[in-house]
Structures are given as structure tokens and as C-alpha cells.
């Protein structure tokens, strides 16, 4: 085989290159690069000795999915957890929890994720409700936005917080009139003591606070690495070739480095530095050090991740006006505006990218003001700082996103009414005034802003095809509201090329262009011909990352 000959060729496909309007039927791969894109005959002419020929059978062939906002370590561990998405009622909760407990007799903390705030209708769970189901083993029910949790009495006792405690800034161990914790834990800091009861030691959420684990044994490190390997394999099985992780520490990055050295990462991954209210400006030096230490095409750093507020359903998202029905409640910004502007200015000066969780329109404005301050201090550069989620925004701030070259990182599986989520209490807490610009994908795109889509896994199911279906089938909540969908072509761009653009790496991946890294997904069917409400029924036949086949559907080899 010559240097120009292909070792992998995909033919008979409907190739969506994401390289402008270019279409093709075949793709040739040489090593870890796209060699050529064109007709079947032209690509087959490039075949070298031993070249693998894959017949796509008319199905869609496109760039691998870029999952622009997820949490790989918590997500990997969530594969072991009970999932409660769609579960309603106390009896259904009882059956699922008890079955999970029986299946995991040695687990130190029984964790259920995806718990709806309406799982019990108009009342939320408390420790007494969970005690009535399981009283002798610690149980934690994480809310479907991951920010909050409900636990039973034994979990509170063993974590040492039954009579209260300090969950850290912006977190709360909610107390009852009897002087004991109710079992409702607001935000991540309030959950940490309970997570420590896990058999694993609860290391997987540490990246959300940018903390490093202490005293890790060789067996624990091996177990964590194995969990990550399974999580990454799951990502590859769904056609994901790039992960922009949204929580990070060196522990994760080092485990990923070990996986890459041992057999190769099946997905590219960016690991950020997490900056919290407990850190100082000087700590941003660690973000620079991580950028210098992790800088390959498979694993890199260089992003600072922060949280500006909480979530709507717990009324911890920061609003500019009171929550409807809750006078005086607006949430609050985790960083005072002046402090965030100082952080943004310094991170920008250091050449780092910034991503900030901002759900309430007040939080979005604080972040925009901070980015404007950074630009005023440092001058204009191609920074592509991001705002994560933007679930509500004031109309006057939409144009500022484009003016400041901010990337909008949004999740089609998050709006109420999508992906099985109930309309309430979220709709009422947003309030009719903000409905027209809530989850405003089209309005933000039309303003000239780059929009990238993701799932926020494990907050929501990871499958990109499910995410795409929810993006194109979303309906306005009333007939008077604007349609915020982007359409299939723009949605596919938002889960591929735009993710690469947001990471300043569109020159390497995100489209099928000769010379680009060979990240490709072959679907089971033609997505353009599939009814929009059936896209999630499709599957991935093959995933290729960096020229290597990272997933090949068992029993149905497309070759």
C-alpha cells in the first residue's frame, strides 16, 4: 500500500460532509485522515492492499458526533445507577428502588438519577417518603437536572448532616421545623457528604468542584479507569467521536492519559479546569498548566469552566425579576458581577477559553457583562467563550451574544415537554413573560451566534439521535410563541461542525474534508428520509475516530 492508498473506504452512502453544501456517496480514509470524498468509483480506485470496504447501503454517513457538553466521569458511573426518567408515583418508585437494592446488595449508597420534581405529583420526596421504601440503607435520588437530591434518614445520619451542616457556598442542606434535615439537598456541595458513602468513595463528582481525590489505592484507581473505559465505549457506540467535558480535574485527565497509552481513546476529549468561588485568580495558573500538560488531538485542556447559577426548578437559577408566585426570590449569581468580570478578564488574558453555566436570564447577563469587560481590557481576539444552557434570556441580550462572539451551548433535551420532561413546574417558574425567549435556539442562531447542541449527560440521556429528534420535533408551548427549532440540516451542524468550531478545532474535525482527522459515523438509515419523530429509532452501525473503528455493531457488520 502506498502512502496515498486508502485502508478504509465507505461506499454507497448518503454522505453529509458538513463541508458547505458538498455531497458525496463515498469516503476514503488513509491512516487517521480523510483521504478523499467523492463517488464510489473514485474512492474504490484509492483502495490499497487489505483495504476494508464498508457498504453503507444508502444510509447516512457523516462526521462523528461532537458531544459539546457532558460529564464523562459521572456519566460513566451513571451506567451503574438506577434511572428514574419517566417514573411517576410512589408505588412505581417503590418497585424500582427495591429491585435496584436487591440487585446491588454490597453498594454503600443506592443512587437513582433522573428523578422528576413531579415524581410524586404536587409534593416532593423527603426523607420520610424514602424511609418508607428503604430505611436501612442510604438512598440518594438525584433530580433530573442533577443539581439537587433527596435522601433518606440513614443517609443523612451516616453522612453526619441529619442535624445540618455546611454544604459550601450556594448549597443548602434544607432543614425542617423539627430541627432535622428534611432530606432535600440543594446543589452539589450539599450532596458531597452523602456521595462519600458510595462503595467507590464518591470520586466521580469531584470534577464538578475542581477537586482532586485523596489517598487513592491502586485498586480504586483501576476501578475508576475501568468505569471510564466503559463510559467511553458507550459514547463510541452512539457515534460520538469528540467529548467536550464540562467538569474536570487532573485525576480525570491522568486516567484518560493512561487509557490512551494502553490502547487508545475511542473518543477525543477535552478536560477543563474547574474554577469555583473558593478559588482565587492565582489558581488560574493551574488552568494554564493543564493546557501545557494535555495538548494532543485526542486529549487536551485549555478551558475554564464555572457555574454562575443553579437551576429553574429549585429556584436557584438567577433571575432579574422574582420567580412567579415567589415574591422576593430571584436566585443569586454564584460570583458577584465584579468578581466574575475580573476572572473572565484574567482567563481571557491568559489565552484560555471560558465556559459558564448560566440558566437564568440574570446569570446570562452577568456572564455577558464579564465577557464584555474582558474584551475591553484585553482587546478583541478569537476567544469563542461559551455560555452553557441559556435556558432563559432577555431579548436585548440575544444580540450581545453575537456581538461578543459568544458560542451558545444548548441542550434540545432540556425544555419542558421534551424528552419526556413534564411541563410543570418549569413553565410556571419561567413565567409567560420569558416564554418567547426561553430555549431560544433559532433566535440566537438568527442573531449570528454559533449554536452547538449537546445532552449534558448524565443529566439527560446521551443518545445523539434522541437529542436530534427532540430538537426537530419540539413544539411551542402556545400558538402565539415563536418556533425555535433550527431544522434538520442546522441541527446536524449543531451536533458536529459547530461543536468543533466552539473548541477552536474546526480545522481538524467536525466535517468530512480531505486532510481532516477521520472521525465518521455510519447510521442505520438515511436520516434525511426518516420521519422526524422516528429518528431516535435509528441506530449507529459504525463509528470511526482518528481512522480507527471504535464501534462496529455486533452481528451486523456493514462490510
MIVEXLUM-978432 format. One record per residue: x, z, y of N, C-alpha, C, O in turn; residue in one letter. Coordinates in steps of 0.1 Angstrom, whole numbers, plus 5000, padded with zeros to 4 digits. Atoms other than C-alpha are relative to their C-alpha. Example, Ala and Ser with C-alpha at 12.3 -4.5 7.8 and 13.67 -1.06 7.14 Angstrom:
500950004988512350784955500950005012501950075012a;499150004989513750714989499250085011499750095022s;
// end
This chain:
500850004988500050005000500950005012501850085014x;499250014988501449905034499550115010498550175007x;500449904991501350125064498649975007497950065011x;501250044994498349925077498850004990497749984995x;501150015010496349925045499250134999499750245002x;501049885000493250155041500050064986500250004976x;500249925013492950425014498650044998498350094987x;501449965001489250485021499249905008499549895020x;500850094992486650235031498550034997498150044985x;501549985001482850295037499449875004499649825015x;500750134998480749975034498550024999498050134996x;501550015001477049875036499350125007498450185001x;500649894992476250145062499449955013499749845018x;500450024986474450165094500850095009500650215010x;498949934994477450275114499650035015499649935023x;500249964986476650465146501450065005501850175002x;498649974997480150475162500150115011501150185012x;499949924987479250675194501049955009501450025019x;499050064992481750445209499349905009499349785006x;500950084992479450305236498949954991498350034984x;501150055008476850075220500549934988499749864981x;499550075011479149945193499450044987499350164984x;500649985013477549905159500949934990501749844993x;499250065010479149815126499350034986498350104986x;500549975014478449815088501150074992500750124981x;498949955008481849945076501050075009501250045020x;498949924993484650185085501250014990501050034978x;498849995009488250175071500950125006501050145018x;499249894997490450485070501449994994501549954983x;498650005005494250495068500650145003500750185015x;499549864998495650845063499050085006497950105001x;501049914994493951075087499449935013498950005021x;500450084989493050795112498949904997499049844986x;500950115001490250545117500949875002501549865012x;499250125000491950215109499349895007499849825016x;500850114994489149975119498550034997498250114988x;501450005002485449945123499449865002499849795011x;500550144999483549625116499149964989498350044984x;500950055011481949415089500650054987501750094986x;499549975014482149485052501249924996502249974991x;499050095004484249175046501350035007502450045000x;498849984993486749255073500750134996501950144995x;499449875004487149615062500550004986501650054983x;499550025014487449525025501449934999502149954990x;498750085000490349295034501150095003502350065001x;499049904996492249605046500350094988501350174989x;499849905011492049785012501449994994501849884991x;498749995006495349894998499850044985498750054980x;500149965014496149984962499450144998499850235005x;500749885002493950254949499050055010498650165010x;501049974989491650244979498750044994498249974985x;501349965004488450424974498949935009499049935021x;501150084993485350214983498750084998498350114987x;501249925000482250414992498849915005498949855016x;501250084996478850224993499050105006498550184999x;501049914993476650395019498649964997497750045001x;501350055004473650195006499050005011497950045010x;500950024988472250135041499850135008499150125018x;500249884993472450495052500850015012501749935014x;499249984987473750625085501450054997501650144989x;498649955000477450665088500450025015500249945024x;499849964986478550845120501150105001501650154991x;499049904999481151075134499550144994498350174995x;500449875005481251415118499450095011499750075023x;500749924990479051675135501050105006501850164999x;499349904992480651895162499150115002498250105011x;500949884998479052235160500750085012501750155010x;499349964987479752335196499850155003500550205013x;500149854997478652705195499550064987498350054983x;500349935012478752915163501050114999501950135007x;499149895003480353225149500450004985499650054977x;499750035013482253145118500250124991499750124979x;499849895008483253485106498650084997498350104985x;501349945003479753655110499149904992498449944983x;500850105008478253325097500450004986499549994977x;499650005014480353325066499550124992499150114981x;500549885007479353685058498549994999498050064990x;501450005001475753605065499549934987498349954983x;500450065012475753395034499750104989499050074979x;500349895010475653725015498850095004498350174996x;501149924994472853875037498649954996498549834993x;501450045001469153875033499549935013499949975024x;500550084988467553615056498550025001497749994991x;501449974998464153705071499349905009498149935013x;500750104992463353395091498749964994498749924982x;501350045005459653325087499350114993498150094989x;500749895007458853655070499250085010499650115021x;500949934992455853825085499250114992498950094981x;500849905006454154155078500850114992501950084987x;499349895006455154495064500249984985501250024979x;499950025014454454405028501049904996501849924986x;499050115003456454085028501450065003502350034996x;498749944997459354285045500450094989501550094984x;499749915011459054545018500549934987501549974981x;499650075013459254294989501449945002502249954992x;498750064998462254115004501150105000502250084994x;499049904998464154425013500350074986501550094983x;499849935013463654594979500749914990501549964982x;499350095009464654284960501449985004502349984995x;498650014995467754254981500850124996502050114992x;499349885003468654614975500350014985501450054981x;499850005015468254574937501149904996501849934987x;499050105004470454264937501450045005502449985001x;498749964994473254444957500150154999500250225009x;500049865002473454794942501350075006501250195008x;498849944996477054854954500349985015501250045021x;499850034986476654734990499850135009498750205007x;500149884992477255015016499049995011498550095016x;501050034990474954855042499249884997499849774996x;500950115003471954635034499749935013499050005022x;500250074987471854375062499049894998499149814988x;501050114999468854145069500149945013500150015023x;499950084988469153875095498849925002498049894993x;501150094997466653655113498750085002497650025000x;501249924999464153945119499349975013499949985024x;500850034988461453835143499650135007499350235001x;500649894992460454065171498550024997498050135001x;501449995003456953995159499850024985498749994980x;500149995014457654065122498850094996498250074985x;501149905003455154355123498849985010498150075013x;501150034990452854185149500450065014501450035019x;499949954987452454375181501050125001501350175012x;499149895000454754665171501349964993501449884984x;498750025005458454665164500350104989499750214989x;499549905010460154825134500650125007501250115018x;499149884996461655175138500550064988500350014977x;499349945012463555405115498950044990499250044978x;501049955009460355545101499449894991499149904979x;500550125007459055195091500949964989500549944977x;499050045010462255115073500250114990500450084978x;499949895010462455465057498949994990499150024978x;501150015010459055395041500349904990499649904979x;499650115009460655095024501250044992501250044980x;498849955006464155225017500550115008500850105020x;499649884992465155575027501450054995502050135003x;498849945006468255645005501249925002502349964999x;498850094998470555355015499949955014498849915019x;500050064986471555235050499549865000499949774992x;500650134998469554935062500149965014499850045023x;500050064986470054715093499349875000499649784993x;500850124998467554455103500549945014500249995024x;499550064987469254225129498949905005498249834997x;501050094994466954045153500449864999501549824997x;499750145002466653675152500849945011501249825011x;499050044990468853645184501350074997502250055005x;498849945004471453865167500550125009501350205005x;499549914990471854085198499550154997500150245002x;500649875002469654375186499750034985499749944977x;500249975014468854565154499150124999499050205008x;500849885003466554815138500650064987500949984978x;499349945011468055065113499150124995498350175003x;500749895005466755345091500750135003501850135008x;499449874996467455715094501350034993502250085000x;498849975007470155735068501249925006502349975006x;499050084993472055455086500450075013501650085016x;499749934988471855655118500850124997501850155004x;499349885004472955975101501549974996502450045001x;498750025005475955825083500949935011502149955011x;499350054989476955635115500350105011501150085020x;499849894990476855965134499349975013499850035024x;500750034987474355835160498550045000497850005009x;501449965000471055995150499650075012498550065017x;500349924987471256225180500649935012500950005022x;499650074989472555955202501549975000502250024991x;498650044999475955815212500249905010499349855017x;499650104990477855575234500349874994501249864986x;499850135006477455215224500949915009501249805005x;499250084991479655105253499249935011498049955011x;500750064989478754905284498949914995499149834986x;501150105002475454725284499350014986498649924982x;500649985013474454855250499350145000499550225009x;500849885000471955125241499550044986499049964979x;500649945012471055355212498750065005498750175011x;501349964994467355395221499650134994499650154981x;500449865004466255755219498550025001497849965010x;501549975000462755885211499850145008500750215011x;500449884993460856175227500450124992500550234998x;499649895008461956395198501550035001502050124994x;498649984998465556375209500849934990502149954989x;499250075011466556155179499949855003498949805010x;500050144999467355785178498849944994498449984983x;501250065006464355565172500449904989499549874980x;499650115010466355315151500249875007500749785000x;499850124993466355045178501450005007501650095015x;498650014995469954945187500149875009500049765003x;499950124991470354715218501449965002502350045005x;498850064998473254485219501150044990500950144983x;499049995011476454465198500650134999500950194988x;499349885000478154775209499250124993499850204987x;500849895006475254995197499949984985499650084978x;500150025014475454835163501350034992501350044980x;498750005007479154875156500250124990500750104979x;499849895009479055225141499249984987499750034977x;500850035013476355115116500749894992500849904980x;499350115007478254795108501250064992501650004982x;498849945007481255015098499650054986500550084979x;500449955013479155135068500149894990500049924978x;500050115010479454795052501150024990502250084993x;499049995010481354775020501349925005502449965001x;498950084995483554515037500750075012501850035015x;499449934988484254755066499549955013500050005023x;500650054988482354555091500949935009500849945022x;499050074991485254345104499449875006500049835016x;500450134995483254025108499549995014499649895020x;500450024986481654105142501050045010500750045022x;499049954990484854235158500349895010500649935022x;499750114990485453895174499149995011499549945022x;501050004989482353935195500450095011500150075023x;499449914990484154215213501549985002502150055010x;498650044999487554055210500950114995502150135000x;499249895006488854355189500749954988500349864981x;499350035013491354345161499850124990499750234994x;500249905010490754535128501350084998502450035000x;498949915003492954835119500250024985499250024978x;499649965013494754915087499349924989498549974981x;500650095010493654615066500950004988502149974988x;499350005012494654635030500149854995499449765000x;499850145005495854325011498749954993498449834995x;501250045006492654324991498949975010498149875008x;501050024990490454345022500349865007499449795010x;499750134994492354055038499749884991499249784996x;500450115009491953845007498549984999498149874999x;501550015000488253925006499549935012498649845011x;500450064988487853825042500449855000499649775005x;499650145000489753505037499149924990498849814993x;500950075009487653415007498649985006498049875004x;501250024993484553475028500049885010499149805010x;499850114990485853245055500149864992499549764997x;499850135007486752975029498649954995498349844996x;501350045004483152985016499249955011498449865010x;500750044988481752965051500449865004499649785008x;499550134996483952665059499549894991499249784995x;500550095010482952495027498549975002498149865001x;501450024997479352545036499849915012499049825013x;500050084988479952395070500349854996499649765001x;499750145004481552085054498949944992498749824993x;501150065008478652045030498849955009498049885005x;501050044991476452005061500449895010499849865019x;499550114992478551725076500850055013501149975021x;499349954989480351955101501549984998502150014988x;498550035000483951845109500750085011501950095010x;499449934989484552045141499250125003497950115005x;500749884997483652405149500750055013501950075014x;499549934988483952545185499450144998498350175002x;500449875003483852905176499850085013500550055023x;500349934988482353145201500250155000499750235008x;499449864999483953475192501349994993501549914984x;498750025006487553525184500950125002500850205011x;498949914999490553745178501149944991500949844985x;498950065007493953685163499850024985500349934977x;500349985014492753825129499449874994499849824984x;500650125005490453525125500949885000501049814991x;499150124998492953275138501150014989501549904984x;498950005010495653405114499449984986500149914978x;500650035013493253395084499849854999500149794988x;500350155000492353035093501449934999501449824992x;498650065002496152955096500450014985501049914980x;499649985014496653095061499249904991499849844982x;500850105007493752875048500549865001500649784992x;499550134998495152575064501349974993501649864988x;498750015007498652635050499849994985500649924978x;500250005014497252695015499449874994499849834983x;500750125006495052395011499449915010498849805007x;500650094990493952255044498650055004497850074996x;501349974995491052355066499049884998499449775002x;500950115001487952145058499349975013498649865014x;500650034986486852165095501150035010501950125008x;499249964989488752165127499350125007498150135006x;500649884994488252485146500750055012502050065011x;499449934988488852635180499650155000498450184998x;500349855000489153015182500350045014501450035019x;499849954986488653165217500650135001500750214991x;499649864997490053475233498750055006498149995015x;501249944995487053705240500450115010501150205008x;499749914989487153885273498750095003497650035005x;501149914999484954195277500150085013501250075020x;500049924988484054435305501150114999501550175009x;499049905002486654675290501449955002502450025000x;498750064998489454435296500349975014499449975023x;499550034986491554365327500449865002500649784992x;499550134997492754055344501349974993501649864988x;498750025007496154115329499849964986500749904980x;500250035014494654085295499849854997499949804986x;500150145002494153715301501349944995501349824991x;498850055006497753675292499949984985500649904980x;500250025015496653715256499349874997499749814987x;500650135002494453405260501149895001501049804994x;498950104999497553215272500950004987501349904982x;499249985012499553355243499349934988500049874980x;500750065011496853245218500049855001500149784991x;499950154998496852895234501349954995501449844990x;498750055003500552875229500350014985501049934979x;499749985014500453005193499149924991499649884979x;500950085008497552795180499649885008498949885017x;500250124991497652445192500149874991500649764996x;500050125008497252195163498749935001497849985007x;501350075000494551935158499050064991497850034992x;500949945009493052145131499650145004498550195001x;500349864996493252495147500750025014501950005015x;499449984987493652565184499250115008498150155004x;500749904991492852815211500249955015500849845017x;499950044986492652795249498850025008498649975019x;501349984994489152905257499850155002500250234993x;500349864997488053235273498450014998497749945005x;501549985003484553355260499650135006500350245004x;500649884995482453605279498550014998497949904996x;501549984999478953745279499650055014500250145019x;500449964987477153765312498750084999498350165008x;501249925001473853905299499650004985500349964976x;500549985013471753975268499049894996499349774997x;501050105005468553805255498650035006498450155011x;501349984994465053755267499150104993498550185000x;501049925007463053925240500350155001499350235000x;499749864998464854255245500150045015500450155019x;500049984986464654215283501450045005501550115015x;498649984996468454225286500649885006501749885011x;499550114993468853875299499850025015498850095019x;500149964985469453895337499249895007499549775008x;500950094992466653755359500350035015500850135019x;500049984986466453715396498750065005498750125016x;501349924997462853855396499750084988500350074977x;500449915011461154115375499449924988498849824989x;500650055012460154045339498550015002498050125006x;501549994998456353965340499550114991499750124979x;500549885007454554285331500950125000500550224994x;499049895001457654505335500650025014501749985017x;499549984986457954605372501350075000501550174994x;498749944998461554685382501049964989502249994991x;499150045011463054535350500449855002499649765003x;499450134998465354235356501249984990501849874991x;498850015007468154305331501150015011500950055022x;498949994991471654305347501149924995501349894983x;498850075004474854105348501050094994501250204999x;499049915007477454245324501250015009501950125009x;498949994991480054165350499549995014498749905017x;500450024986479454225387500549865005501649825002x;499750144996479453885405501449995006502149895003x;498750004995482653965424501150014990502149944990x;499149985011484454075393500149874992501249834988x;500050125008483353765374500749895007501549815001x;499350104992484553535402501550024999502249924999x;498549975001487953705400500549954987501649894986x;499650045013488153655363500049854998501049794993x;500150145002486953295364501249935008501749835003x;499050064992489453215392501450014993502249924993x;498849985006492353365373500149924987501249854984x;500050085013491453195339500249865004500949794997x;499950144996491052865357501449975005502049875002x;498650024995494452915374500949984989501949914990x;499250005012495952965340499849884992500549864981x;500350125008494552635328499250024988499249944979x;500849975011492152795304498649955002498149945013x;501450034999488652675296499250134999499750234994x;500849885000485852925301498649964994498049864998x;501450015005482552965282499350135002499950244998x;500749874997479953225293498649994995497849904998x;501449985004476853335275499250045012499450145018x;500949964989474153325302498649944997498449824996x;501450045004470453315292499050015011498249925013x;500949994989468653445322500449925012501649895014x;499650094989468553235354500950085010501650025017x;499149924991470253525373501449994995502349985002x;498650015006473153515348500649875003501849855005x;499650134998473353145351500649985015501649925017x;499650014986473653175389501350075002502250025010x;498849924999476353445387501249914995502249915001x;499050085005478353215365500449885008501549855011x;499750114991477952915387500750045013501649975017x;499349954988478953115417501550034997502450015005x;498749975004482053225398500849884998502049875002x;499350125002482952875388500349935014501449875016x;499850054986482552765425501150075007501950015014x;498949924994484853045436501449954994502349945001x;498850055007487452925410500549875006501649855008x;499750134995487252575423500550015015501449945019x;499649984986487552685459501450065001502250025010x;498749945000490652895451501149914994502249905000x;499050085008492452655427500049855002500949784998x;500150144999491252315437499249944988499050014978x;500850065010489352065416501049954988502049894991x;499350055011490652005381499049974989497950014989x;500950045011489251865348499950124991500450124980x;500049885008488352205335498950004989499150054978x;501150005009484952145319499650144995499450164983x;500549875004483952505319498649994995497949904999x;501450015006480752575300499250125003499750235006x;501049895001477652785302499349984987498749884984x;500649995014476252885268498550045001498250155007x;501549975002472452875262499249955012498349865010x;500850044988470952835298498649994996498049884997x;501450005004467552925285499049995011498049945010x;500750014988466252965320500949975011502150025012x;499250044989467552815352499149975012498049915010x;500850034988466252785388500249855003501449805001x;499850154998465652415398501249975010501949875008x;498950034991468152445427501350024994502349975000x;498749985006470852545403500449884990501549874985x;499850115010470452235380501049905005502049864998x;499150104994472252005404501450065001502449995001x;498749934998475052265408500849994987502149984987x;499350025012475852225371500949885000502149884997x;499350134999476851865376501150005011502249955010x;499150004989478451925410501350084996502450045001x;498849925005480852185393500649954987501550014982x;499550055013481351965362499950104989500850114980x;500249905011479952235340499349934988498449854990x;500750055012479052155304498950104996499250224996x;501249925004475652275293500050014985499849904978x;500049985015475952415257498750064996498450185000x;501449965002472352445244499649994985500349924978x;500449995014470552505211498549964998497650045002x;501450055002467452305201499250094991498050084990x;500849925009466552565175499650145007499250235000x;500349874993466152845202498750005007498250115009x;501249994993463052755222498950064992498750034980x;501149945007459952955213499149884995498849795003x;500850115006457852735190500849904992500249824984x;499150095008460852555175500650084988500750204989x;499349955012462452615141499350124994499950224989x;500849895005459652845131499950135008499350235004x;500049884991460153085160498650015006497949915010x;501349994994456953235174500049985015501149995021x;500050024985455853165210500150135007500850135018x;499949874994455553525218500950104993501050094981x;500249974986456853745232500849925010500749945022x;499150074992459353495246499349935012499849945024x;500650084989456953275266499550095011499750065023x;500549914989455353565284501150075008501050095020x;498949944993458653725292500849905009501349945019x;499450104991459953395307499149995012499649995023x;500950014989456853365328499749865004500649785004x;500450144997454953055338500849935011501049815011x;499350054989456953015370501349934995501749835001x;498750065005460152935349499849914989500749854984x;500250095012458552735321500549865003501149804994x;499650144999459252395337501549984999501949874995x;498650025001462952455337500650104989501850134990x;499549925012463252665305500549904989499749814986x;499550095010465452505279500049855005499549764998x;500250134993465652205303501149904997501849865006x;498950095004467851975283500049865008501049825013x;500050134993466651645299500350025015501049945020x;499849984985466551775335501550025002502049975012x;498549974998470151905331500849874997501749845005x;499350135003471251575315499849905011500849835016x;500350104990469551365341500750035013500949955022x;499249964988471351565368501449955000502249965009x;498750055002474551425354500950094993502250084993x;499249905007475651715333500249964985499249914979x;499850025015477151685298499350114993499550234995x;500849915008474851845273500549994986500549884980x;499750005014476151945239499150104992498750204998x;500949925008473952085211500750074989501750034984x;499449925011474652355185498950094995497750085000x;501049925007472852615164500250155003499350235002x;499749854998474552955173500050074987499750194987x;500049935013474853025136500950125000502050115006x;501149985009474253275121498750055007497750095001x;501249964993471653345148498949914995497849954993x;501050105005469853025137500649934988501849924986x;499550075012470152815105501049895005500849835016x;498950084996473252595106499849854998500449775005x;500150145004472052265092499849915013498849925019x;500150084988472752005120498749904999498249875009x;501150095001469951775106498750085004497850025010x;501149924996467452055111500050025015499050025022x;499849994986468852105146499549875007498849885017x;500350134995468451735153498449985000497849945010x;501450025002464851735140499350095011498350045017x;500649914990463952035163500249945014499349965023x;499750064986465551855193499049895003498549885014x;500850124997463451535189498650024998497849945001x;501549985002460151695179499550115008498350145008x;500549894991459951975205498949945009499049835013x;501150044992456751965224499850105012500150225010x;500249904989455952115259498950104996498150074988x;500949905003454052435258498649985006497650035001x;501350034994451352305280500149855004501149795005x;500150144997450151955290500749975014501049855017x;499550024986451452005326501550015001502149985011x;498649985000455052075316500849874997500349794989x;499250125003457851805315500550014986500750114980x;499550025013459051675282501650015002502249925008x;498649984999462651805279500949944989502149964988x;499250065011463651605248501049895005500749845016x;499050114996466651365250499849874993500349774997x;500050125008465651115224501150004989502150074990x;499150005011467451045191501449965003502350035000x;498750054997470350845204500850115008502050145005x;499349904992471251105231500250134992501250214994x;499849885008470651395206501249984991502050084989x;498850025009473151245182501350005008502350055002x;498949994992475551205210500350155003501550195004x;499849864996475051575219500550084988501150194991x;499449925012476051685183501349934995501849974985x;498850065005479051455181501049995013501850085015x;499150034990480851305211500050105011501150145016x;500049914989479651545237500750134997501250205006x;499249885004481051835217501549985002502250075006x;498550034998484451665217500350005015501450055019x;499850004985484051605255500150145005501050175014x;500049864995483351975260501350074997501650175004x;498849935004486552065243501249925005502449955001x;498950084995488651805262500749924989501949904990x;499450065012489251625229499349874996499449834985x;500750135004487251305231501049894997500649784992x;499050105003490451115229500550014985501349924981x;499649995014490851235193498949994990499149944979x;501150015009487451275177498750005007498750005020x;501350014993483751255184499449865000498249855002x;500550135002483450885179500949924990502049974987x;499250085010484550625153500649885007500049785009x;499350104992487150425172501449994993502050094990x;498650015006490450285157501050085008501150085020x;499049914995493250535162499550145001500350235002x;500549864999490950835164500150074986500250004976x;500049935012491051105138498849974991497749964997x;501150055009488951015107499150124997499350184986x;501049905003486051265109498749924999498249875009x;501150095003483051095093499050074992499450154983x;501049955009479751195078499149884995498749795003x;500950105006477650975054498850074996498850164988x;501249935002474051075054499349934987499749834982x;500750055012471551025025499149885004498749804995x;501050114996469250785045500449965014501450005020x;499850054986469050595078499350095009498050085009x;500749904992468350855104499149935011498249995016x;500850074990467050595129498749954995497749935002x;501350045006464350485105499250114994498150094989x;500749885006463450835093498950055010499250065022x;500949944991460250985108500650135006501350204999x;499349894994461351245133499750144993500650224993x;500349885006459551525115500550024986500150114979x;499550005013461351445083501550005000502249994989x;498550014999464951435095500750124992501750094986x;499449885007465651785081499949984985500650064978x;500150025015464651655046501249914996501449914984x;498950085004467651425047501250104996501050224998x;498849925004471051545034501349935003501249815007x;498650064998474751485036500549954986500550034977x;499450055013476251265009501550025000502150044989x;498649985000479851285020500550045014499949995024x;499349964988481951455047501549974999502150004989x;498650034999485351335057500650075013500150045024x;499349944988487651545080501549974999502150004989x;498650035000491051435090500449904989501649914984x;499750105010490851155065499850054986499949974976x;500249945013490251395036498550024997497850065006x;501449975004486951415017499850154998500450204989x;500249865001485851765023498750044993498550164990x;501349985008482351735007499649874994499549775001x;500550125007481151494981498850054991499050134982x;501249945007477551564969500149994985500349884979x;499950005015477751674933499049924993497849924996x;500950085008476351434908499549885006498949794999x;500550124994475651164933501149945009500949925021x;498950064993478951024942499649865006499249784999x;500450134994478250744968501049884996500749775000x;499150115003481250544955499449914989500149824985x;
// end
